[in-house]
Amino acid sequence: MNIRKRLKSHPEVHTGALNDILFILLLFFLIVSTLANPNVIKVSNPKAKSDTKSKQTVVITVDKDQNIFLAQKKTTIDQLETELKTYLAKETDKPSVVINGDSTAHLGTAIRVMQVIKKLGATPVMAVNNN
């Protein structure tokens, strides 16, 4: 009769610390991805009670100094039509163009941009904050 117990080793991989690290990385990437904004030009959007969601083809930004940016490239109102045609030519459906205007920008500049967009057959959509 063998009274001694045999000590059997059970090899295990401890993954507790690995789970913590993966959770922290996942949380970090989720936060960073929500903060990432394709619009590099910072403007203060006007506020509205409702928000319009639209599939955007291109973003046009009008800053407080009346500068016009077509997808982060500075342009003038005269050059806007020819440069916007190249973006809209790639679309098969009716494209929509988001106008990201500063709340202190002159309204006339935004209206001229809207007229150019309508002339090219696209739908202008004004971006506003929902606060």
Summary of the structure (lengths in Angstrom):
residues: 131
radius of gyration: 26.6
end to end distance: 80.7
largest distance: 100.6
contacts: 300
relative contact order: 0.18
helix: 34%
strand: 18%
